Every structure is written in C-alpha cells, then in structure tokens.
Amino acid sequence: MLNINVSKIDQVALIEVQGRIDSTTALEFGQALAATIDDGERNIVLDLANVDYMSSAGLREIVSALKKVKRASGDLRIAQPSTRVSEVLEMAGLDTILQIFPNQTDAVSSY
C-alpha cells in the first residue's frame, strides 16, 4: 500500500511518500507527482524516508517528473531517502542528477 501526502512549506511543495513503490503502485506515485506539477508547483521536495522499496518503475516516475518540472524551470529534490532507496538511486546513477538531502529542512531551504 502506498500513502502520499502533499503539503506546502513556503514556496515548496513537499511530497511525503510512505510504503512500497513497485509496479503496482508506481502509476499512482507518478500521477501524484504529475498532479503536483500540473497544479503549478515548480519547487518540489520528495521525502522518501518511509519508502521501504522502490522498483525501476518508481525510478522512471521520478525521472519523468524531474524532466517535466525542469521544462517548467523548476526542480525536484529528494529528502532523507531510506537506506534501501539510496542504494537504488545510486545503482541507477540518479544520485548524480538529483539533489539529495539528509532531511526535509535542508531540502526545502535549498530553494
């Protein structure tokens, strides 16, 4: 099961995700990211502290959202990914194209 909470801190949209992002939940995850961008949000922080598993389908949704928000002159940054998610991001080479922060505060204040 996937739980996605979108809130606003100053000029930043904070998307907190909890659960597993796999082939069955990646679409829901991607739709939440796309909806946030479609709502006009340009500064996005994705909090992955409570994500215990992420598949390649989840990574594709993150990359897709990153491309979409960059086209709109925005950015997507990652806050406190769990150990397992950090490993997946590194294996996929996404740690080189995404800014990753140790906590929400640092990620939000980086804008």
C-alpha positions as CSV (number, residue, x, y, z in Angstrom):
1,M,0.0,0.0,0.0
2,L,1.2,3.5,-0.8
3,N,0.4,6.6,1.1
4,I,1.2,10.0,-0.5
5,N,0.8,13.3,1.3
6,V,1.3,16.6,-0.5
7,S,1.8,19.8,1.6
8,K,3.2,23.3,1.1
9,I,6.1,24.8,3.0
10,D,6.7,28.4,1.9
11,Q,7.2,28.2,-1.9
12,V,8.0,24.5,-1.9
13,A,5.6,21.5,-2.5
14,L,6.5,18.7,-0.1
15,I,5.5,15.2,-1.2
16,E,5.9,12.6,1.6
17,V,5.6,9.0,0.4
18,Q,5.2,6.0,2.7
19,G,5.2,2.4,1.6
20,R,6.4,0.4,-1.4
21,I,6.8,1.9,-4.8
22,D,6.6,-1.0,-7.2
23,S,5.0,-2.0,-10.5
24,T,1.5,-1.9,-8.9
25,T,1.9,1.5,-7.1
26,A,4.3,3.4,-9.5
27,L,1.4,4.7,-11.6
28,E,-0.3,6.2,-8.5
29,F,3.0,7.7,-7.4
30,G,3.6,9.1,-10.9
31,Q,0.1,10.6,-11.0
32,A,0.6,12.3,-7.7
33,L,3.9,13.8,-8.9
34,A,2.3,14.9,-12.2
35,A,-0.7,16.4,-10.5
36,T,1.5,18.5,-8.2
37,I,3.4,19.9,-11.2
38,D,0.2,20.4,-13.1
39,D,-1.1,22.4,-10.2
40,G,1.7,24.9,-10.9
41,E,4.3,23.8,-8.3
42,R,7.9,24.3,-9.5
43,N,9.9,23.7,-6.4
44,I,9.3,20.1,-5.2
45,V,10.8,18.1,-2.4
46,L,10.2,14.4,-2.4
47,D,10.5,12.9,1.1
48,L,11.4,9.2,0.7
49,A,12.2,8.4,4.4
50,N,9.3,6.0,4.7
51,V,9.7,4.2,1.4
52,D,10.9,0.7,2.1
53,Y,11.1,-0.5,-1.5
54,M,11.5,1.2,-4.9
55,S,11.4,-0.6,-8.2
56,S,12.7,0.6,-11.6
57,A,9.1,1.7,-12.3
58,G,9.3,4.1,-9.4
59,L,12.6,5.4,-10.6
60,R,11.1,6.1,-14.0
61,E,8.3,8.1,-12.4
62,I,10.8,10.2,-10.5
63,V,12.9,10.8,-13.7
64,S,9.7,11.6,-15.7
65,A,8.6,14.2,-13.0
66,L,12.1,15.7,-12.9
67,K,12.0,16.2,-16.7
68,K,8.5,17.7,-16.6
69,V,9.3,20.2,-13.8
70,K,12.7,21.1,-15.3
71,R,10.8,22.0,-18.6
72,A,8.8,24.4,-16.4
73,S,12.0,25.9,-15.0
74,G,11.6,24.1,-11.7
75,D,13.4,21.3,-9.8
76,L,12.7,18.2,-7.9
77,R,14.9,17.3,-4.9
78,I,15.0,14.3,-2.7
79,A,14.9,14.4,1.1
80,Q,16.1,11.7,3.5
81,P,15.8,8.6,1.3
82,S,15.8,5.4,3.3
83,T,18.9,3.3,3.0
84,R,17.4,0.9,0.5
85,V,16.1,3.7,-1.7
86,S,19.5,5.5,-1.5
87,E,21.1,2.3,-2.8
88,V,18.7,2.0,-5.7
89,L,19.2,5.7,-6.6
90,E,23.0,5.2,-6.6
91,M,22.8,2.0,-8.7
92,A,20.6,3.7,-11.3
93,G,23.1,6.7,-11.3
94,L,20.3,9.1,-10.2
95,D,22.3,10.4,-7.3
96,T,24.3,12.3,-9.9
97,I,21.3,14.1,-11.5
98,L,19.1,14.5,-8.4
99,Q,20.0,16.7,-5.5
100,I,19.6,14.5,-2.4
101,F,19.4,16.0,1.1
102,P,19.7,14.3,4.6
103,N,16.5,15.9,5.9
104,Q,13.4,17.9,4.8
105,T,14.6,21.2,6.3
106,D,17.8,21.2,4.2
107,A,15.9,20.1,1.1
108,V,13.3,22.8,1.5
109,S,15.7,25.6,2.3
110,S,17.9,24.7,-0.7
111,Y,15.4,26.5,-2.9
